[in-house]
Amino acid sequence: MMVNPDVAKALFDPKLEAIIDTVKHKSKTVKEIAKELNEKQSRLYYHIQKLVNLGLMTIEKEKLVGNIIEKYYTSSHLRDASMTFEGEVAMEYHEKLLTKALFNMNQGINLLKEDLS
């Protein structure tokens, strides 16, 4: 997927990145996300809706609890997504892209070391 400037901006925003990370392995409600991030629920609704609109999070399921519908959000679909940063987006975020690439590479190297030990 070609990354547009709004998606890149969201991916490199620390608060939004933290929200995405909380639901990459298991879907969670806003209440669960807020608890994990030590944040008020009311301060997350806008950010979560923004991530859903950008396609960086999806609603995995909805549950009726009393008379409230609880939505369970996930970002697990991003694990298999191939994101391409080109042109102005790549130029603007090149330092963050390099930092992330190096971080991911180091994680992979450390896993290989563990496996070989």
Secondary structure as a PSIPRED ss2 file (coil, helix, strand):
# PSIPRED VFORMAT (PSIPRED V4.0)

   1 M C   1.000  0.000  0.000
   2 M E   0.000  0.000  1.000
   3 V C   1.000  0.000  0.000
   4 N C   1.000  0.000  0.000
   5 P H   0.000  1.000  0.000
   6 D H   0.000  1.000  0.000
   7 V H   0.000  1.000  0.000
   8 A H   0.000  1.000  0.000
   9 K H   0.000  1.000  0.000
  10 A H   0.000  1.000  0.000
  11 L H   0.000  1.000  0.000
  12 F C   1.000  0.000  0.000
  13 D C   1.000  0.000  0.000
  14 P H   0.000  1.000  0.000
  15 K H   0.000  1.000  0.000
  16 L H   0.000  1.000  0.000
  17 E H   0.000  1.000  0.000
  18 A H   0.000  1.000  0.000
  19 I H   0.000  1.000  0.000
  20 I H   0.000  1.000  0.000
  21 D H   0.000  1.000  0.000
  22 T H   0.000  1.000  0.000
  23 V C   1.000  0.000  0.000
  24 K C   1.000  0.000  0.000
  25 H C   1.000  0.000  0.000
  26 K C   1.000  0.000  0.000
  27 S C   1.000  0.000  0.000
  28 K E   0.000  0.000  1.000
  29 T C   1.000  0.000  0.000
  30 V H   0.000  1.000  0.000
  31 K H   0.000  1.000  0.000
  32 E H   0.000  1.000  0.000
  33 I H   0.000  1.000  0.000
  34 A H   0.000  1.000  0.000
  35 K H   0.000  1.000  0.000
  36 E H   0.000  1.000  0.000
  37 L H   0.000  1.000  0.000
  38 N C   1.000  0.000  0.000
  39 E C   1.000  0.000  0.000
  40 K C   1.000  0.000  0.000
  41 Q H   0.000  1.000  0.000
  42 S H   0.000  1.000  0.000
  43 R H   0.000  1.000  0.000
  44 L C   1.000  0.000  0.000
  45 Y H   0.000  1.000  0.000
  46 Y H   0.000  1.000  0.000
  47 H H   0.000  1.000  0.000
  48 I H   0.000  1.000  0.000
  49 Q H   0.000  1.000  0.000
  50 K H   0.000  1.000  0.000
  51 L H   0.000  1.000  0.000
  52 V H   0.000  1.000  0.000
  53 N H   0.000  1.000  0.000
  54 L H   0.000  1.000  0.000
  55 G C   1.000  0.000  0.000
  56 L C   1.000  0.000  0.000
  57 M C   1.000  0.000  0.000
  58 T E   0.000  0.000  1.000
  59 I E   0.000  0.000  1.000
  60 E E   0.000  0.000  1.000
  61 K E   0.000  0.000  1.000
  62 E E   0.000  0.000  1.000
  63 K E   0.000  0.000  1.000
  64 L E   0.000  0.000  1.000
  65 V E   0.000  0.000  1.000
  66 G C   1.000  0.000  0.000
  67 N C   1.000  0.000  0.000
  68 I E   0.000  0.000  1.000
  69 I E   0.000  0.000  1.000
  70 E E   0.000  0.000  1.000
  71 K E   0.000  0.000  1.000
  72 Y E   0.000  0.000  1.000
  73 Y E   0.000  0.000  1.000
  74 T E   0.000  0.000  1.000
  75 S C   1.000  0.000  0.000
  76 S H   0.000  1.000  0.000
  77 H H   0.000  1.000  0.000
  78 L H   0.000  1.000  0.000
  79 R C   1.000  0.000  0.000
  80 D C   1.000  0.000  0.000
  81 A C   1.000  0.000  0.000
  82 S C   1.000  0.000  0.000
  83 M C   1.000  0.000  0.000
  84 T E   0.000  0.000  1.000
  85 F C   1.000  0.000  0.000
  86 E C   1.000  0.000  0.000
  87 G H   0.000  1.000  0.000
  88 E H   0.000  1.000  0.000
  89 V H   0.000  1.000  0.000
  90 A H   0.000  1.000  0.000
  91 M H   0.000  1.000  0.000
  92 E H   0.000  1.000  0.000
  93 Y C   1.000  0.000  0.000
  94 H H   0.000  1.000  0.000
  95 E H   0.000  1.000  0.000
  96 K H   0.000  1.000  0.000
  97 L H   0.000  1.000  0.000
  98 L H   0.000  1.000  0.000
  99 T H   0.000  1.000  0.000
 100 K H   0.000  1.000  0.000
 101 A H   0.000  1.000  0.000
 102 L H   0.000  1.000  0.000
 103 F H   0.000  1.000  0.000
 104 N H   0.000  1.000  0.000
 105 M H   0.000  1.000  0.000
 106 N H   0.000  1.000  0.000
 107 Q H   0.000  1.000  0.000
 108 G H   0.000  1.000  0.000
 109 I H   0.000  1.000  0.000
 110 N H   0.000  1.000  0.000
 111 L H   0.000  1.000  0.000
 112 L H   0.000  1.000  0.000
 113 K H   0.000  1.000  0.000
 114 E H   0.000  1.000  0.000
 115 D H   0.000  1.000  0.000
 116 L H   0.000  1.000  0.000
 117 S C   1.000  0.000  0.000
